[in-house]
Amino acid sequence: MKQKLPGTVQVTVKGRAYPVVLQRLHQQSVPLHGITSSGDNEVQFYLSYQSLQTLRKAVFKTGCKIHLKRGQGLIYEIENLFNFKSFIVWLLVAIVLVMGSTRFLWAIELEGATPETRQEVGEALRDQGFLFGTLKRKLPAEDQIAPVLYDEIEQLSWMGLEWRGTKLVVHLKEKQGITINEQLTPSHIVAAKKGTIQSMNIESGQAVENVNSVVKKGQLIVTGLVGREEDKHAVPSKGVVMAETWYEVNVSIPEQLTREALTGKEKKKFVFQVGNIKTPPLSFSRESFVQFAEEEVVAPLKIFGIKLPVQKHVISMYETVRTQTKVDLAEAKKIGLSVAREEVLSIIGGKGRIEQEKFLHEQNENGKVKLTIYLQAIEDIAKVQPFSEETRE
């Protein structure tokens, strides 16, 4: 015999012939419970879930209407269970989709610079594959994209990339000292510093110096007076003059360096935050460190994959110990060269590069290694210099 799941349904029968319905159900041996008359031509009762088909047959051609209300019993519990399972399945699908979507680029925000420069950078990024929906790991790294932007966008002096979830924030800085008014004002281009010209890309104006010419600081390279002698007119000079320049950097490195090393011991503290309210730090370790390095990671609190409106701060503390290390000459030169390169690169800007390094002098004095380093660089030495009506004449 087929097993039936228990469960009852509340039924309301409306119509003058409701006694006929009750008689037909009785003839079919359908058990009814809690029979009550709730008004004229209306009766309520409970019957089993499996008897609903028999009820519909009993009502047939009687002119009565039936209304069913949700009942109770095992069959409804199973229905609720399947509804809950469906909810869990769709919740898991949603979590997987959200987690998967965080691996893609969905927004780009440009900060800094003028609207015109931001537009140029946006177009250049799209040309390099920075498109919405692209996998993050397939996008070029900052050290790959930066040289391309420096070459394509003249006004750009520095850029940096920062990921904020699925949004890429591009920080931009423009070259200082060249405003829109200066670009429209008749001007010359002079040398910003001494150097040997390696290449020139002149967009406006007339060059008065050539490649391989050695120029001094302030020397005229491109004139803003163009045309024949009897019909000269003034224009704003514009262009890039890449020249070989030289820097001499003095660096002092102590023979004894104090360094911090990790001991391998660590402990964690937890802080929970709701809005602006934070809990005191919680730690499961009683060990204390005299010296330590600290790292903090903030993330939303999740339970069974569900994100709660609570921020969890995980503070990792790593024990460190300070040691005195004697620096030999080779290591001192390596450190000094790194310092010198960083100093020169900060001066010559994004388009500049260092071509050659040479140690001119080495000396141990008063517990320090003193180095004099010569660096040969290639950089843009063009400097716009507006001129007056008197200069023009």
C-alpha positions as CSV (number, residue, x, y, z in Angstrom):
1,M,0.0,0.0,0.0
2,K,1.3,3.4,-0.9
3,Q,2.3,5.5,2.1
4,K,0.7,8.9,2.4
5,L,2.2,11.8,4.2
6,P,0.0,13.2,7.0
7,G,-1.5,16.7,6.7
8,T,-4.8,18.5,7.0
9,V,-6.4,21.3,5.1
10,Q,-9.1,23.8,6.3
11,V,-12.0,23.9,3.8
12,T,-14.8,26.5,3.6
13,V,-17.8,25.5,1.3
14,K,-20.2,28.3,0.3
15,G,-23.5,27.6,-1.4
16,R,-27.0,26.4,-0.8
17,A,-26.1,22.8,-1.8
18,Y,-23.3,22.4,0.7
19,P,-25.3,19.5,2.4
20,V,-25.0,17.7,-0.9
21,V,-21.2,18.1,-0.8
22,L,-21.1,16.7,2.7
23,Q,-23.2,13.8,1.8
24,R,-21.0,12.9,-1.2
25,L,-17.9,13.1,1.0
26,H,-19.6,10.8,3.5
27,Q,-20.5,8.3,0.8
28,Q,-16.8,8.3,-0.3
29,S,-15.8,7.6,3.3
30,V,-13.8,10.8,3.6
31,P,-13.2,11.6,7.3
32,L,-14.1,15.2,8.2
33,H,-13.1,17.0,11.4
34,G,-14.2,20.1,13.1
35,I,-17.4,20.7,11.1
36,T,-18.8,24.1,11.9
37,S,-21.4,26.3,10.3
38,S,-20.1,29.8,10.0
39,G,-23.3,31.3,8.5
40,D,-26.1,30.8,6.1
41,N,-25.1,28.5,3.2
42,E,-21.5,28.2,4.6
43,V,-19.8,25.4,6.4
44,Q,-16.1,24.8,7.5
45,F,-14.3,21.6,8.2
46,Y,-10.9,19.9,8.0
47,L,-10.0,17.0,5.8
48,S,-6.8,15.2,4.8
49,Y,-4.5,16.6,2.2
50,Q,-4.9,13.5,0.1
51,S,-8.7,13.9,0.0
52,L,-8.7,17.2,-2.0
53,Q,-9.3,15.5,-5.3
54,T,-12.4,13.7,-3.9
55,L,-13.6,17.1,-2.5
56,R,-13.4,18.7,-6.0
57,K,-15.4,15.8,-7.4
58,A,-18.0,16.2,-4.6
59,V,-18.5,19.9,-5.4
60,F,-18.8,19.3,-9.1
61,K,-22.2,20.7,-10.5
62,T,-23.5,21.7,-7.1
63,G,-23.0,25.4,-7.6
64,C,-20.9,25.6,-4.4
65,K,-17.5,27.3,-4.1
66,I,-14.6,26.1,-2.0
67,H,-11.9,28.1,-0.3
68,L,-8.8,26.3,1.0
69,K,-6.5,27.6,3.8
70,R,-3.0,26.3,4.5
71,G,-3.2,23.5,7.0
72,Q,-0.6,21.7,9.0
73,G,1.2,18.4,9.1
74,L,4.3,16.6,7.8
75,I,3.6,17.4,4.2
76,Y,3.8,21.1,4.9
77,E,6.9,20.7,6.9
78,I,8.6,19.0,3.9
79,E,7.3,21.8,1.7
80,N,8.9,24.4,4.0
81,L,12.1,22.4,4.0
82,F,12.3,22.4,0.2
83,N,11.6,26.1,0.2
84,F,14.5,26.7,2.7
85,K,16.8,24.5,0.6
86,S,16.0,26.5,-2.5
87,F,16.8,29.7,-0.5
88,I,20.1,28.3,0.6
89,V,21.0,27.1,-3.0
90,W,20.2,30.6,-4.4
91,L,22.1,32.2,-1.6
92,L,25.2,30.1,-2.3
93,V,24.8,30.9,-6.0
94,A,24.7,34.6,-5.2
95,I,27.8,34.4,-2.9
96,V,29.7,32.5,-5.7
97,L,28.7,35.2,-8.2
98,V,29.7,38.0,-5.9
99,M,33.0,36.4,-5.0
100,G,33.7,35.7,-8.7
101,S,32.8,39.2,-9.7
102,T,35.5,40.6,-7.3
103,R,38.1,39.2,-9.6
104,F,37.1,41.5,-12.4
105,L,37.5,45.3,-13.1
106,W,34.1,47.0,-12.9
107,A,35.0,50.7,-12.4
108,I,37.8,53.1,-13.1
109,E,38.1,56.4,-11.2
110,L,40.7,59.1,-12.2
111,E,41.9,61.4,-9.5
112,G,43.9,64.6,-10.0
113,A,45.0,66.5,-13.1
114,T,42.7,68.5,-15.4
115,P,39.6,67.0,-17.2
116,E,41.4,67.1,-20.5
117,T,44.3,65.0,-19.1
118,R,41.9,62.6,-17.3
119,Q,40.1,62.0,-20.6
120,E,43.4,61.3,-22.4
121,V,44.5,58.9,-19.7
122,G,41.1,57.1,-19.8
123,E,41.4,56.6,-23.5
124,A,45.0,55.4,-23.2
125,L,44.0,52.9,-20.5
126,R,41.2,51.5,-22.6
127,D,43.7,51.1,-25.5
128,Q,45.9,49.1,-23.1
129,G,43.1,46.7,-22.2
130,F,41.6,48.3,-19.1
131,L,38.0,47.5,-20.0
132,F,35.0,46.8,-17.7
133,G,34.6,43.1,-17.0
134,T,38.3,42.2,-17.6
135,L,40.0,39.8,-15.2
136,K,42.4,41.7,-12.8
137,R,45.2,39.3,-13.4
138,K,45.1,39.9,-17.1
139,L,45.6,43.7,-16.8
140,P,49.1,45.2,-17.2
141,A,51.0,46.1,-14.0
142,E,51.7,49.7,-13.0
143,D,55.4,49.4,-14.0
144,Q,54.2,48.3,-17.5
145,I,51.5,50.9,-18.1
146,A,53.2,53.9,-16.6
147,P,56.0,54.3,-19.3
148,V,53.3,54.0,-22.0
149,L,51.2,56.8,-20.5
150,Y,54.3,59.0,-20.0
151,D,55.2,58.7,-23.7
152,E,51.6,59.3,-24.9
153,I,50.6,62.2,-22.6
154,E,53.0,65.0,-22.4
155,Q,51.4,66.8,-19.4
156,L,51.5,63.7,-17.2
157,S,54.4,63.8,-14.7
158,W,53.4,60.9,-12.4
159,M,50.7,58.2,-12.1
160,G,49.8,55.5,-9.5
161,L,47.3,52.7,-9.5
162,E,45.3,51.7,-6.4
163,W,42.7,48.9,-6.2
164,R,39.7,49.5,-4.1
165,G,37.8,46.2,-4.4
166,T,36.6,46.0,-8.0
167,K,37.3,49.7,-8.7
168,L,40.7,50.9,-10.0
169,V,41.7,54.3,-8.8
170,V,44.3,56.1,-11.0
171,H,46.1,58.9,-9.2
172,L,47.5,61.5,-11.6
173,K,49.8,64.5,-11.4
174,E,50.6,67.0,-14.1
175,K,53.7,68.9,-14.8
176,Q,53.9,72.1,-12.8
177,G,54.6,75.5,-14.2
178,I,52.8,75.2,-17.5
179,T,49.3,76.6,-17.3
180,I,46.7,77.0,-20.1
181,N,47.5,80.7,-20.3
182,E,51.2,80.1,-20.7
183,Q,50.5,77.6,-23.4
184,L,48.5,80.2,-25.4
185,T,51.0,83.0,-24.6
186,P,53.8,83.6,-27.2
187,S,57.0,82.1,-25.7
188,H,60.4,80.6,-26.2
189,I,61.8,77.3,-25.0
190,V,65.1,77.6,-23.0
191,A,67.2,75.0,-21.3
192,A,66.2,74.3,-17.7
193,K,69.7,73.1,-17.0
194,K,73.0,72.3,-18.6
195,G,73.0,69.3,-21.0
196,T,73.8,67.7,-24.3
197,I,70.7,67.5,-26.6
198,Q,69.9,64.0,-27.6
199,S,66.6,64.5,-29.4
200,M,64.0,67.2,-30.0
201,N,60.2,66.9,-30.8
202,I,59.1,70.4,-31.5
203,E,55.4,71.0,-32.1
204,S,55.4,74.7,-32.3
205,G,58.2,77.3,-32.7
206,Q,61.5,77.2,-34.5
207,A,64.5,75.3,-33.2
208,V,67.8,77.3,-33.0
209,E,69.9,74.4,-31.6
210,N,70.5,70.9,-33.0
211,V,70.9,67.4,-31.7
212,N,74.3,67.0,-29.9
213,S,74.5,70.7,-29.1
214,V,75.7,71.4,-25.5
215,V,73.5,74.0,-23.9
216,K,73.8,76.0,-20.7
217,K,71.0,76.7,-18.3
218,G,68.7,79.4,-19.7
219,Q,70.1,79.1,-23.2
220,L,67.5,79.5,-26.0
221,I,66.6,76.2,-27.8
222,V,63.4,77.0,-29.6
223,T,62.2,80.5,-30.5
224,G,58.6,81.6,-30.6
225,L,59.3,84.1,-33.4
226,V,58.7,82.3,-36.7
227,G,58.4,83.3,-40.3
228,R,60.6,85.3,-42.7
229,E,62.7,88.1,-41.3
230,E,60.4,90.8,-42.7
231,D,57.2,89.0,-41.5
232,K,57.9,87.3,-38.2
233,H,55.1,86.6,-35.9
234,A,54.9,85.2,-32.3
235,V,53.6,81.8,-31.4
236,P,53.6,79.8,-28.1
237,S,56.6,77.4,-28.3
238,K,55.8,73.8,-27.5
239,G,58.0,70.7,-27.6
240,V,60.1,68.1,-25.8
241,V,63.9,68.4,-25.6
242,M,65.6,65.2,-24.3
243,A,69.1,65.9,-23.2
244,E,72.0,64.1,-21.4
245,T,72.5,65.6,-18.0
246,W,74.9,64.9,-15.1
247,Y,74.4,64.7,-11.4
248,E,77.0,64.3,-8.6
249,V,75.4,62.9,-5.4
250,N,77.2,62.6,-2.0
251,V,76.0,59.8,0.3
252,S,77.1,58.8,3.8
253,I,76.4,55.2,5.0
254,P,77.2,54.3,8.6
255,E,79.6,51.3,9.0
256,Q,77.2,50.0,11.7
257,L,73.6,49.6,10.7
258,T,70.8,48.9,13.2
259,R,68.4,46.4,11.6
260,E,65.2,44.8,12.8
261,A,64.7,41.0,12.3
262,L,61.7,38.9,13.0
263,T,62.0,36.2,15.6
264,G,59.1,34.1,14.2
265,K,56.8,34.7,17.2
266,E,53.5,36.4,16.6
267,K,50.1,37.0,18.2
268,K,46.8,38.4,17.0
269,K,44.3,40.9,18.4
270,F,40.7,41.3,17.3
271,V,38.6,44.4,17.3
272,F,35.0,44.5,16.2
273,Q,33.4,47.7,15.0
274,V,29.8,48.8,14.4
275,G,29.6,52.3,13.0
276,N,32.0,54.4,15.0
277,I,31.9,52.1,18.1
278,K,34.8,49.7,18.6
279,T,35.3,46.9,21.1
280,P,38.5,46.7,23.2
281,P,41.2,44.6,21.6
282,L,40.6,40.8,22.2
283,S,43.6,38.5,22.3
284,F,43.9,34.8,23.1
285,S,47.6,35.1,23.9
286,R,49.1,36.5,27.1
287,E,52.6,36.8,25.6
288,S,53.9,40.3,25.4
289,F,56.5,41.7,23.0
290,V,59.0,44.4,23.8
291,Q,59.6,45.2,20.2
292,F,57.3,44.3,17.4
293,A,56.0,45.1,13.9
294,E,52.3,45.5,13.5
295,E,50.0,44.8,10.6
296,E,46.2,45.4,10.5
297,V,43.6,43.9,8.1
298,V,40.1,45.2,8.1
299,A,37.2,43.1,6.5
300,P,33.5,42.7,7.0
301,L,32.5,40.0,9.4
302,K,30.9,37.0,7.7
303,I,28.9,34.1,9.2
304,F,28.2,31.1,6.8
305,G,29.2,33.4,4.0
306,I,26.6,36.1,5.0
307,K,28.2,39.5,5.3
308,L,27.1,41.3,8.5
309,P,27.2,45.1,9.2
310,V,30.2,44.6,11.5
311,Q,33.8,45.3,10.6
312,K,36.5,42.9,11.9
313,H,40.0,44.3,12.6
314,V,42.7,41.6,12.7
315,I,45.9,43.1,14.2
316,S,48.9,40.9,13.7
317,M,51.9,41.6,15.9
318,Y,55.3,40.1,15.0
319,E,58.1,40.1,17.5
320,T,61.3,41.8,16.3
321,V,64.8,42.1,17.6
322,R,67.3,44.8,16.8
323,T,70.8,43.8,15.7
324,Q,73.9,45.8,14.9
325,T,75.4,44.8,11.5
326,K,78.7,45.8,10.2
327,V,78.5,47.0,6.6
328,D,81.3,46.2,4.3
329,L,82.3,48.5,1.4
330,A,80.5,46.5,-1.3
331,E,77.2,46.6,0.6
332,A,77.7,50.3,1.5
333,K,78.2,51.1,-2.2
334,K,75.0,49.1,-3.1
335,I,73.0,51.0,-0.5
336,G,74.5,54.4,-1.5
337,L,73.8,53.8,-5.2
338,S,70.1,53.0,-4.5
339,V,69.8,56.2,-2.5
340,A,71.5,58.2,-5.2
341,R,69.3,56.7,-8.0
342,E,66.1,57.4,-6.0
343,E,67.2,61.0,-5.5
344,V,67.9,61.7,-9.1
345,L,64.8,59.9,-10.4
346,S,62.7,62.2,-8.2
347,I,64.3,65.2,-9.9
348,I,64.1,64.1,-13.6
349,G,60.4,63.1,-13.5
350,G,58.5,60.3,-15.2
351,K,60.0,60.5,-18.7
352,G,63.6,60.7,-17.4
353,R,65.9,57.7,-17.0
354,I,69.4,57.0,-15.7
355,E,71.8,55.9,-18.3
356,Q,75.1,55.4,-16.3
357,E,76.4,55.4,-12.8
358,K,80.0,55.7,-11.6
359,F,81.7,56.0,-8.2
360,L,84.0,59.0,-8.2
361,H,85.2,58.9,-4.6
362,E,85.1,56.4,-1.6
363,Q,86.3,57.3,1.9
364,N,85.9,55.8,5.4
365,E,85.7,58.6,8.0
366,N,84.3,58.8,11.5
367,G,82.5,55.5,11.3
368,K,80.9,56.3,8.0
369,V,81.5,55.3,4.4
370,K,81.3,58.5,2.3
371,L,80.6,58.1,-1.4
372,T,80.5,60.5,-4.3
373,I,78.5,59.1,-7.2
374,Y,78.3,60.4,-10.7
375,L,75.0,59.7,-12.6
376,Q,74.4,60.3,-16.2
377,A,70.7,60.8,-17.1
378,I,68.4,61.5,-20.0
379,E,65.6,64.0,-19.2
380,D,63.4,66.7,-20.7
381,I,65.1,70.1,-20.2
382,A,62.6,72.2,-22.1
383,K,61.4,75.2,-20.1
384,V,58.7,77.5,-21.5
385,Q,59.7,81.2,-21.2
386,P,56.9,83.7,-22.2
387,F,58.2,87.0,-23.6
388,S,56.9,90.6,-23.7
389,E,56.1,92.9,-26.6
390,E,59.5,94.6,-26.2
391,T,61.2,91.2,-26.5
392,R,59.2,90.4,-29.5
393,E,60.3,93.5,-31.3
